[in-house]
Amino acid sequence: MSEKGTQWIEKKDGVYWPSEKMKEKAFVSDPGIYREAKENPKEFWAERAKELIDWFDDDWNYIQKWNPPFFRWFEGATTNLSYNCIDRHIDDKKDKPAIIWEPEPLDEEKKVLTYGDLHREVQKFANVLKELGVEKGDAVTFWMPMIPETAVAALACQRIGAWHSIVYTAFSPEAVRKRMDDAGSKMLITADGFYRRGKAVELKDRINGALEKVDAESCIVVNRADLEPEMVDGRDHFLSNLKDSVDQSCEAEELDAEDIGFLLYTSGTTGKPKGIKHSVGGYMVQAALSMKWVFDFHDDDIFYSTADIGWITGHTYTLYGPLIHGGTTVWYEGSPDYPNLERWWEIIEENEATQFYTAPTALRMLVKMGKDLPDKHDLSSLRILGSVGEPIDPETWEWYFNKVGGGRCPIVDTYWQTETGGILLTSLPGMGPFVPGVAGVPLPPVNYDILDERAEPTDKGAVVIKEPFSPGMLRGVYKSPDKYKEEYWSRYGDKIYFSGDEGIVTEYEVGGQKLLKIVGRMDDLLEVAGHRLGTAELEDAVQTVDEVAEVAVVGKPHDVKGEVPALFVMLIEGAEPSDGLKDSIVKAVRREVGPVATPGEIYFVNDLPETESGKVIRRFLRSLLEDEELGDMRTAKNPECLKELAEKVGYSGPQEIPGYSS
Ligand code: WTA
């Protein structure tokens, strides 16, 4: 019987809860699970590991071993992610759609890859990798758009135990080069280009210089847009020329649960991006559990996540999560506003998607420019809506809930990080409650807490994770154990993981736990349109401009993107502010990091507020941009510079700044 239009949610005391229908359908609906899981957290994970994934050998040496701040799970047992995503489904689901791909151009047909197709293509691709010398433990960098070959290539790496390191296409070739260099990867997989807003965007022709610099041994190119890129003899190969001549079968390698599954570079508090290491076994268990429980993912569901493969959300939920369960995932190549702002709604309607997962920034754009457009589409197939990447404001939440979900579907506001591998905190569909602006409770049996500076539990403070962590959390930073310790395990010692975020304990409760609201980053990271960027990385980019003496980057609030990078730039003696110089700075950022980091605002200033020891006080810069109280200005050794800054940003906050009137 069709479930279209079912009321999955009801309102009680001003808050939303699952309806009886949802409780009946959901895999978990008894809040007792929270307490139960906590009584024996390691056994809880061990049971899930056996129940949710297939192991070649499940006789692990131990469930979890902890040598703070390092931990390991299920070591000694063997499995493979590609096997779990494909081979184990092949007997029953050979003809079932695994990936439904929607190209951006309207005159192109969508493509469906069945489990049978995936099985065939992934084996071929794996043999292509081997033929080109890729071995277990080698890092293979991807600069790939949202096309089916990207999924195939990632699964092929998993199959042979090579580590994919996928770089978002809106990062620059220079950013790709840095990541290849750090990972020591000798191979790049890319495409000639892809379609975005109706135009073909080049990839291969833009990356040639970077490939020279890192001395790449090979580059596999997928022909997507017939752009006829330049190919270097012996190094560059079109996939189509290789894949039919290799052996057509390739068994999945038996990997240890603690082998590295992939690297994913993410921004940290220093200029250099960090290669986050994820494990084969633990990552898979957590991806499987969160997919099943958070999205209440059933066998006939059609999952549509708009997250690009270049981000952790793309890895865990656009690709692996649905396939681990033998489900169907929808991939869309292009932009939400092409050819108009109805594209996502069309894709949901056309494919009868049951879950839709996206980021608040995109929703804010759609509210702003096409508030009523969802009304034109039949979205009654939807059962669960998801949000990720940044806090969702209550107004956008209500719109999402009413316009997209028709007031019928719960919104799972999922809080997690590249480092956690999978969702660790949200209200679950079968239990709720769903409160606008409040993310929810830790997944059973995850142990989140909010701590003050003295590591005491408090109502507003740092979001931390305590023992026993969760199997999918990072295993380290590639080649940098020190960075790993410093970034996550120094603020509260080596037994408490510091997320970098600030959170609030709310009055809402389920299963004996209070729901948490996530406020945002406490450190120097930006979330621009849901994309994580490090201020230090941007500052290093700006410093490459000769005329720049000093620069400080902070986030400036933006009504669609959440925040945009605002640059406070001091010039060297003799250099003059000009539009040309602004242009050079923008170009430098786009070259070094990529269009994703394009500055929102550039202020040329004569001085920046600093501490006695010469550290720029960003807090003042942020408060100026947000029209907030600055606090005690004497913490700066040069408070007189704040007058100029207030003028430049047009400060209208409550603080009295000597010499300045708004
Ligand atoms: C933020 C994305 C509020 C947070 C999965 C975190 C969120 C950073 C939420 C990680 C949410 C993610 N509510 N904030 N539901 N989800 N964040 O590594 O600041 O790209 O630390 O992973 O995004 O970003 P990342």
Residues whose N, C-alpha, C, O or C-beta is under 5 A from the ligand:
A	BS01	WTA	S387 V388 G389 E390 P391 D413 T414 Y415 W416 Q417 T418 A439 S499 D501 I518 G520 R521 G530 R532
